[in-house]
């Protein structure tokens, strides 16, 4: 279990876009692995806050049942362990599918059966890999995963298509971060705390919700105002949440919302 001395106030960041991050008020950062090098890591370590690294498990063309795809994931994890992060977060730990564009309870673009996964149970494939990841890390870091923010009883394709059964993988990993981009998935802001409660009860592990700071995808007019961000934040930190993470600093910089984030983090210190 993740031991907490304070509420996690996190930002998802790129090592290539760290302008002003030292003044964000965050006590935790999740750093994207792409572009990360020792120089960027040393700069981040000077902040004297908790640092985690995000690793992308499988791209749109990578089947989790493909032994080569699995080996690539293991190599990424071995590489980031050299930085000694507090946590490793695994993104895209699932079979492919455009869950962000869900219509009703249907997820478009789900990975079709291929030579590697034909006849296999997708949950079992990910369950096996999750155990292997934990064994690989050997307690040198906490291991979390980014959770597709649906309830399996409401969206069965979460399990049958994506293979991401939170009641299985969520109990193997140390913690989870549901991607609660409420506007994108057409849910009310209250869904953030509702879902955290559900996921916590399902996984019996700490939950760190990650929330949006601008309208997504990029071609939409941005209607995530300060009032919306404040409401999202308040819902995200409600019990049993361990805190909140903002997705992501690039969007904060793009929309000049640094002051909003700093004010929210400062109000909880």
C-alpha positions in Angstrom: 0.0 0.0 0.0 1.1 3.6 -0.7 2.0 5.3 2.6 0.9 8.9 2.6 2.2 11.7 4.8 0.2 14.3 2.8 -2.3 14.6 0.0 -0.8 13.9 -3.3 -0.9 17.1 -5.4 0.5 15.9 -8.8 1.0 17.0 -12.3 1.6 14.9 -15.4 4.5 16.4 -17.2 6.8 16.1 -20.2 10.5 16.3 -19.6 10.6 18.6 -22.7 8.1 21.1 -21.2 9.0 22.0 -17.6 8.7 25.8 -17.8 7.6 27.1 -14.5 7.0 23.7 -12.9 9.0 24.7 -9.9 6.4 27.3 -9.1 3.4 25.0 -9.6 2.8 24.1 -6.0 2.9 20.4 -6.8 4.4 17.9 -4.3 4.5 15.1 -6.9 5.1 14.8 -10.6 4.4 11.9 -13.0 7.0 12.3 -15.8 6.5 10.9 -19.3 9.3 8.5 -20.2 9.6 9.7 -23.7 12.4 12.2 -23.9 13.5 11.6 -20.3 17.3 11.6 -19.8 19.6 12.0 -16.8 20.0 15.8 -17.3 16.2 16.3 -17.2 15.9 14.0 -14.2 18.6 15.8 -12.3 16.8 19.1 -12.8 13.6 17.5 -11.5 15.3 16.0 -8.5 16.4 19.6 -7.5 12.7 20.3 -6.8 12.8 17.9 -3.8 9.4 16.5 -4.4 8.2 13.0 -5.2 8.9 11.9 -8.7 7.2 9.1 -10.7 7.7 8.0 -14.3 5.0 7.0 -16.8 5.7 4.2 -19.3 3.5 3.5 -22.3 2.8 -0.2 -22.4 1.4 -0.9 -25.9 0.8 1.4 -28.8 -2.2 1.1 -31.1 -0.4 -1.5 -33.2 0.9 -3.6 -30.3 -1.0 -6.6 -29.1 -0.5 -7.3 -25.3 -0.4 -11.0 -26.2 2.6 -10.5 -28.6 5.8 -11.7 -26.7 7.8 -9.0 -28.5 5.4 -6.3 -27.2 5.7 -7.7 -23.7 9.5 -7.8 -23.9 9.6 -4.1 -25.0 7.5 -3.2 -22.0 9.9 -5.0 -19.7 12.8 -3.2 -21.3 11.2 0.2 -20.7 10.6 -0.7 -17.1 14.1 -1.9 -16.5 15.4 1.4 -18.1 13.3 3.7 -15.9 14.2 1.8 -12.7 17.7 3.2 -13.2 16.3 6.6 -12.3 15.0 5.3 -9.0 11.5 6.9 -9.2 9.1 6.6 -6.3 6.5 5.0 -8.7 6.3 3.6 -12.1 2.9 4.3 -13.8 1.9 2.1 -16.8 -0.2 3.8 -19.4 -2.2 1.9 -22.1 -2.1 -1.3 -20.1 -4.9 -2.8 -22.1 -5.9 -3.9 -25.6 -6.4 -1.0 -27.9 -9.7 0.8 -28.2 -10.7 4.4 -28.5 -12.4 4.6 -25.1 -12.3 8.4 -25.1 -14.9 8.4 -28.0 -17.3 6.0 -26.3 -20.9 6.2 -27.5 -23.5 4.8 -25.1 -21.7 1.7 -23.8 -19.8 0.9 -27.0 -16.1 1.5 -27.4 -15.0 2.1 -31.0 -11.8 0.8 -32.5 -11.3 -2.2 -30.3 -8.3 -4.4 -31.2 -9.4 -7.2 -33.5 -8.3 -10.8 -32.7 -4.9 -11.4 -34.2 -2.4 -14.2 -34.4 -1.2 -13.5 -30.9 -4.5 -13.1 -29.0 -6.9 -15.3 -31.0 -8.7 -17.6 -28.6 -7.1 -16.1 -25.5 -8.9 -14.4 -22.7 -7.8 -10.8 -22.7 -8.1 -10.3 -19.0 -5.9 -13.4 -18.4 -3.2 -12.0 -20.8 -3.0 -8.7 -18.8 -3.2 -10.5 -15.5 -0.1 -12.6 -16.3 1.8 -9.6 -17.5 0.9 -7.5 -14.4 2.3 -10.2 -12.2 5.5 -10.3 -14.3 5.9 -6.5 -14.1 5.6 -6.6 -10.3 8.1 -9.4 -10.1 10.4 -7.5 -12.4 10.3 -4.3 -10.2 10.8 -6.3 -7.0 9.6 -3.5 -4.7 12.2 -1.0 -6.0 9.2 1.3 -6.8 5.5 1.4 -6.4 3.7 0.3 -9.6 0.5 1.9 -10.7 -1.6 1.9 -13.9 -3.9 4.4 -15.6 -7.4 3.1 -15.5 -10.0 3.5 -18.2 -12.8 5.3 -16.2 -15.7 3.0 -16.7 -17.6 0.5 -14.5 -17.5 -3.0 -15.9 -21.2 -3.6 -15.3 -22.0 -0.5 -17.4 -19.5 -0.9 -20.1 -18.8 -4.7 -20.6 -16.3 -4.0 -23.4 -14.0 -2.7 -20.8 -13.3 -6.3 -20.0 -14.3 -8.2 -23.2 -12.6 -5.8 -25.5 -9.9 -3.9 -23.6 -9.2 -6.6 -21.1 -8.8 -4.1 -18.3 -10.7 -5.8 -15.5 -10.0 -3.5 -12.5 -11.0 -6.2 -10.1 -8.0 -8.2 -11.4 -5.2 -6.0 -12.5 -6.2 -3.3 -9.9 -5.4 -5.8 -7.1 -2.0 -6.8 -8.6 -0.6 -3.3 -9.0 0.0 -1.0 -6.0 -2.3 1.8 -7.0 -4.4 3.1 -9.9 -5.1 6.4 -11.6 -8.5 6.6 -13.3 -8.4 9.0 -16.3 -11.4 11.0 -15.2 -11.7 13.4 -18.1 -15.3 13.9 -17.3 -16.2 16.3 -20.1 -14.6 14.0 -22.8 -16.6 11.0 -21.7 -19.8 13.0 -21.3 -20.1 12.6 -17.5 -21.0 15.2 -14.8 -18.2 16.5 -12.6 -19.7 14.5 -9.7 -18.7 11.3 -11.6 -15.1 11.9 -10.6 -15.7 11.2 -6.9 -18.3 8.6 -7.6 -15.9 6.7 -9.8 -13.0 7.0 -7.3 -15.3 5.4 -4.7 -16.2 2.6 -7.0 -12.6 1.9 -8.1 -11.3 2.0 -4.5 -13.9 -0.5 -3.5 -13.1 -2.7 -6.5 -9.3 -2.7 -6.3 -8.8 -2.3 -2.5 -5.8 -0.1 -3.5 -5.1 3.6 -3.3 -6.6 5.7 -6.1 -5.1 8.9 -7.5 -7.6 10.4 -10.0 -6.2 12.3 -13.0 -8.3 15.1 -14.3 -8.4 17.4 -17.3 -7.4 21.1 -17.4 -8.7 21.9 -20.9 -11.3 20.6 -23.4 -10.0 17.6 -25.3 -9.4 16.7 -28.1 -7.5 19.8 -29.2 -9.9 20.8 -31.9 -12.6 21.7 -29.4 -13.1 25.1 -28.0 -11.8 25.2 -24.4 -14.7 25.4 -22.0 -12.9 24.1 -18.9 -13.0 27.3 -17.0 -11.5 28.0 -13.6 -14.9 27.2 -12.0 -14.9 23.8 -13.7 -11.3 23.1 -12.7 -12.1 24.0 -9.1 -15.2 21.7 -9.1 -13.1 18.8 -10.6 -10.4 19.3 -8.0 -12.9 19.3 -5.1 -14.5 16.1 -6.4 -11.1 14.5 -7.1 -9.8 14.9 -3.5 -12.9 13.5 -1.8 -12.4 10.4 0.3 -11.2 7.8 -0.4 -8.9 9.5 -3.0 -5.3 10.0 -2.0 -5.1 13.2 -3.9 -5.2 14.5 -7.5 -3.2 14.7 -10.7 -3.7 17.3 -13.4 -3.4 16.2 -17.1 -1.1 17.8 -18.0 1.4 20.6 -17.7 1.6 21.2 -21.5 -2.1 22.0 -21.4 -1.7 24.3 -18.4 1.0 26.2 -20.2 -0.9 26.3 -23.5 -4.0 27.8 -21.8 -2.1 29.9 -19.3 -3.7 28.2 -16.3 -0.6 28.0 -14.0 -2.2 30.4 -11.5 -5.3 28.3 -11.1 -3.3 25.1 -10.4 -0.9 26.9 -7.9 -3.9 28.5 -6.1 -5.6 25.1 -5.7 -2.5 23.3 -4.4 -1.6 26.2 -2.1 -5.1 26.1 -0.6 -4.6 22.6 0.6 -1.2 23.1 2.4 
